[in-house]
């Protein structure tokens, strides 16, 4: 048998190509093309995934830097707020000390006046203080 005139669709090699052999042949060829297409898509996806991973690494680095900037800014703001609150608390404490000192003086003065008034009343009644 001469192999030079062999039809590739003659799957059983009997020299006749049936409808079933044609269908099987074309299904096989379609399968090969699908497999090749899937392989191409897979390679493309694989390459895209590598690119996405690199992009993610770059973005993660940027996010880390930005996160540190935000953290530092928040920490500085917190320090400023704490310093202002601390200064305000010191001012309020100083004011309160002054108010307490004034109140003590006023109380001492009022006690002195009350003692003098009681003394005057006792003298008026003929009693000694």
C-alpha positions in Angstrom: 0.0 0.0 0.0 1.4 3.4 -1.0 1.4 5.9 1.9 1.8 8.9 -0.4 -1.9 9.4 -1.2 -3.2 8.8 2.3 -6.0 11.1 3.3 -5.6 12.3 6.9 -9.3 12.0 7.4 -9.1 8.2 6.8 -8.7 7.4 10.4 -9.0 3.6 10.1 -6.7 3.5 7.0 -9.1 1.5 4.8 -8.9 3.9 1.9 -12.4 5.2 2.4 -13.4 8.4 4.3 -16.8 8.0 6.0 -18.9 10.8 7.4 -18.1 9.5 10.9 -14.3 9.8 10.1 -14.8 13.3 8.7 -16.6 14.3 11.9 -14.0 12.7 14.2 -11.2 14.2 12.2 -12.7 17.8 12.4 -13.6 17.3 16.1 -9.9 16.3 16.7 -8.7 19.3 14.7 -11.1 21.6 16.6 -9.9 20.1 19.9 -6.3 20.8 18.9 -7.2 24.4 18.1 -9.1 24.8 21.3 -6.2 23.4 23.2 -3.8 25.8 21.4 -6.2 28.7 22.2 -6.5 27.7 25.8 -2.7 27.4 26.0 -2.4 30.9 24.5 -5.0 32.3 26.9 -3.2 30.6 29.8 0.1 32.0 28.8 -1.5 35.5 28.4 -3.2 35.2 31.8 0.0 33.9 33.4 1.9 37.0 32.0 -0.9 39.3 33.1 -0.8 37.7 36.5 3.0 38.4 36.7 2.4 42.0 35.6 -0.4 42.3 38.2 1.8 40.9 40.9 4.5 43.4 40.0 1.9 46.2 40.0 0.6 45.0 43.4 4.1 45.1 44.8 4.6 48.6 43.6 1.2 49.7 45.0 1.9 47.9 48.3 5.2 49.9 48.6 3.4 53.1 47.8 0.6 52.2 50.3 3.3 51.5 53.0 4.9 54.9 52.4 1.6 56.6 52.3 0.5 54.8 55.4 3.6 55.9 57.2 3.0 59.5 56.1 -0.6 59.4 57.3 0.6 57.8 60.6 3.3 60.4 61.1 0.9 63.2 60.3 -1.6 61.8 62.8 1.0 61.4 65.4 2.2 65.0 64.9 -1.4 66.2 65.1 -1.9 64.2 68.3 1.3 65.7 69.8 0.1 69.2 68.9 -3.3 68.6 70.4 -1.7 67.1 73.6 0.6 70.1 73.9 -2.2 72.5 73.5 -4.4 70.6 76.0 -1.4 70.4 78.4 -0.8 74.2 78.1 -4.5 74.9 78.6 -4.6 72.6 81.7 -1.6 74.4 83.1 -3.3 77.8 82.5 -6.5 76.5 84.1 -4.6 75.2 87.1 -2.8 78.5 87.6 -6.1 80.3 87.3 -7.7 77.9 89.8 -4.8 78.4 92.3 -5.3 82.2 92.0 -9.0 81.8 92.6 -8.4 79.6 95.6 -5.9 82.1 97.0 -8.4 85.0 96.5 -11.1 82.9 98.1 -8.9 82.2 101.1 -8.2 85.9 101.4 -11.9 86.7 101.1 -12.7 84.0 103.6 -10.1 85.3 106.1 -11.3 88.8 105.7 -14.9 87.7 106.2 -13.9 85.7 109.2 -12.1 88.7 110.6 -15.1 90.9 110.0 -17.4 88.3 111.5 -15.2 88.0 114.6 -15.1 91.7 115.0 -18.9 92.0 114.6 -19.4 89.2 117.2 -16.9 91.0 119.5 -18.8 94.3 119.0 -22.1 92.6 119.7 -20.7 90.9 122.9 -19.3 94.3 124.1 -22.7 95.9 123.4 -24.3 93.2 125.6 -21.7 93.8 128.3 -20.0 90.5 127.7 -16.4 90.0 126.7 -15.3 88.3 123.6 
